[in-house]
Amino acid sequence: MSKQSVRKAVIPAAGFGTRFLPATFSQPKEMLPIVDTPTIQYVVEEAVNSGITDILMVIGKSKRAIEEHFYRNFELESELEEKGKMDMLEQVKRIPNLANIHFVWQKELNGLGDAVSYAKSFVGGEPFALLLGDTLIGKASDTPFTKQMIEVFDRFQESVVALERVPEEKVERYGIAGGKEIGERLTLLDALVEKPAMKDAPSNLAIAGRYVFTSEIFNFLADTKPGKNNEIQLTDAMARLMHDRAMYGLELPGARYDIGNKLDFLKTNVIFGLDREDFGDRFKEFIKETAAKL
């Protein structure tokens, strides 16, 4: 069998984002900015920087702003050009050209597994990357983490899951993986459990919002019954796929930022703000002055 390469990515972004109401009443949580850039644009750029050329976004009600963000805005471009704001013009013209981006609507919110199943026609028989639209991965090296996962796929031609070590008290919040370590940050998986109690967990390695799948995942999603929260759980389909084929876990070398809750959203803005060349030093001084007053 000839080796397959990963050229496509799927980004689910259909959830309501109820934890951010009222901000998400009429706009997607994935469009909430980290400093001055929508969260989902960071996710798209991670995919593009990992060699992805085609991206499918699975969206739902009140998500039209995501589509509009990745289309050209000729009126805005014209205004910026007239005012001589060429740096801003370059930024807004760059966004629609990041990749070939397609959209499909999830008819009902039936869980992550159901959302992924909408990508079957787009993917065809190819392997693909799956990046959650409300999760950012910190840059710990010059190689994007999704690219590192693709490199593991290239080696084994089997599915790869991102893993993050979490404190024991947080285990029940995540899908948890277990298995045998076979290399630096690399595990051959033999167990996947969705949000277990710590006593039932195979480890403290949480599934961390990035995946590379073979197309066989769609066969198992089609036969997966509603599970936790009466939703189609991606983890359940993955567990069944793992019994038929090998599956690997790659541990994050750096931080993961979950934009799905308010506290982590604020922390992420601070971290990314401190890293800005244009105002990071001034922001750091502001934080020091504010902390001194507490």
N, C-alpha and C positions, 0 to 999 in steps of 0.2 A: 504494500500500500504506500502510495506517495505521501510525503509529508504535506500537511495543510498549514496554512499561515492565517493569522488573525488579521482581518482587514475591516471588520465591522464591529460596532459597539451599540449596545442598547442602554438607554437611560430612562428608567421609570420615574415619572414625575406627575402622578395622577392623584395623590392623596390630598385631603382637604387642608391639612396643616392647622388643625383646630387648636393646638397649643399656642398658636400665635394670633388667635383672634383678639381684637378686631382687625389687626393689620392684614390678615389673610382672608377677610370677608370677600374682597373683590380682587385680590392679587395672589398669585401662587407663592407659597413659602420659598420655593426654589429661586424666586426673583428677589428675595430679600437680599440687600447688598452686604457684602463683606468689604467694608470701607466704601469703595465706589464701584464695585463690580458685582453683578448678580451671582449668587452662589452657583447657579447652574453653568454659568460661563466658565468658572474655574474647572468644573467637572469636564466640560467639553474640551477645554484646552489640555487637560491631563490626557484625555483620549487621543487628541490630535498629536500631542508631543510623544505619544507612545506608538505612533505609526498608523493610527486608525484613519481611514479615508471616508467611511460612510457611517452615519449615526442615525439611529431611530430613537425618537423620544415618544414614550407612551404617556399621554396626557389625558386629562378629564375636564370636567366642568370648571369654569373660571380659570382655565389655564391658557387662554388665548394670548396673554401677554408674553408667554414663552415663545410662541410662534413669531410674534411681532418682533421680538428682540433679535431674532436671527434672520430677519428679512431686511432688505435695504430700506432706508428711510430717505427718499430723494429730497423731500422738503427740508429736512434737517441738514442734509449734506450741502444743499444749495445755500442755506442760511449761514452755515459755518464758513463756507468758501467766500461768501460775500463779506463776512466780517473778518476775514483773514486769519481765522482760528484753525490753522493747518494741522497742528498737532491733534486737536480734537477731531478734525475731519478724518485724519488717518486712522484714529482709533475706531470711529463708528463705521468706516468703510471696511475695516479689517474683519469685523465680527461676522457678517454674512458669508465671508470667504474662508472661514476656519475649516469647514468640511462640508460634504454633501449631507445636509441634515433633513430628515424626513420625520413626519408626525403621524401617529395613529391614536385614535381615541379609545380609552378603556370604557366600555359601556356601563359597567357597574364596578364599584370598588369592592372586589372580592379577594383582595390580598395580593401580595407581591408575586406569588406564583402565577396567579391569573394574569397580572400585568405582563409578566415575561412571556406568557403564552401568545400574546398578541404579536410577538416578533417573529413567529415561525416562518411566515412567508418572506419577510425581509431577510432573514438569515439564510434560508435555503438549507443546504446540507453542510454549511461551513461552520467552523468554530467561531465564537464571538466573545467579546468582552462585555460584561455587565457592570455598570457603575451606578450606584444609587445617587439620585440627584440632590440629596440633602446631606451628603457626607463628603468632606474634604480630607485629603491625605497630605500631611505635612511633608515638605521637601527635605529629605535626609541625605540625598545624593543628587548627582546630575542626571541620573536615570529615573524617570517617573516610575512610581510604584506599579502602575498598570503595565508598563513596559517590562518591568522585572518579572511580573506574573506571566506575560507573554513569552518571555525567555524560558521560563520553566515549562510552559506548554510546548514550546518548540523542542525542548529536550525530550519530553515524555509523550507528547501527543495525547495527553489526558487532561481532564478538568483540574483547575487550580482555584483555590479559595483564599482570600486574604484573611489573616488571623491577627488578633490583638490580645495580649495578656491583660486581663482585667482583675480588679480586686474581687475576692470571693463574695463580698456582699452585693456585687453588681452582676454576678453570673446569671441570676434569674431574669435579667433584662434582655438577654441576647440568645441567639442561636449559638450553641457551644459545640466545639469539635474536639475529638480525641484521636490519638494515633501514635505512631512510632517515629521518632526523630531520625531522619536519614541524612541530614546535612545541616549546614548553618542556616537557621531560620526555616528549614524545610521539614515537613512532616508528611508521612504517608498515612492518610486518614483511614480510620476504621469505625468511627462513631460520630454521629451528628444528632443533636437533641435541641429542639426549639424551646428556649426559655425554661430550663430545668431548675428545680431547687438544687442548691449546692450539693446536697447529699446524693443526688441523682446525676450530677454532671460528670462527664468523663475527664474534664480538665477545667482550667480557667481560660482557655483559648476561645475568644469570642469571634464569630464571623463578622468581618469588618467592612462590609459595604462594597467590596470589589470581588469580581469573579471572572474566570475565563472558562467557558463551557464548550464541550462538544455538542453538536446538534442533537444528540440523543436525549438531552434534557427535556426536549419537547414531548417525546414519547411518554416520559414518566409524569410530566405535568398533566398530560391529557387524562391519565388514569388516577390522578391524585384527588382524593375526596377532601372536603372541607375539614380542617383540623382546628387548631387553637383559634379562638375568636370566630369560629365558623367561617374561616377564610381558607383559600388555597395557599398553603404554606410552601414556599420555595424549598425550605429546609427538608420537608417531607419527601419531595421529589428528588432532592439531592441524595438523601439517605438511600433511596431505592436505586438510583443510578450508581452509587458507590458499591453496591453489592454486585453489580454487573461489570463494572470497570474500575480501574484505579482512580483515585482522586487525591490530590496533593493540597497541602496547606502551606502558604508562605507567610511568615510572620512579618508584620510591619517593622521597618527599621526605625521609624519615627512616630510622630503623633497622628492620631485621627481626630478630626473635628466633626462632631455630630451637630448639624445645624438644626436638628429637629426639636431642640428644647432651648428655652430662653437663656438659661445661664451659660450653656456652652456657646450659644450664638454670640453673647456679649464677650465671652473670653476670646473667641476666635477673632472678633473685630479688634480687640486689644492687641493680640499677637500679630495679626497681619498689619495693623497700624504701626506698631513699633518697628516693623521690618521695612517700612516705606522710606525710600531715599529722600523724598521731597519734604517730609515733615516728621519722620520717625524720631529724630533727636529732640525736637520741640515737644512731641507727644510724650516722650519719656520723662522730660522735665515736668510736664504737667502732672503726670501720674505720681511722680515723687512728691511734688508740692501738695497734691490732694491727699496722698497717703499720710503725709506729715501732719495734716490737720485732723485726721481721724482719731 
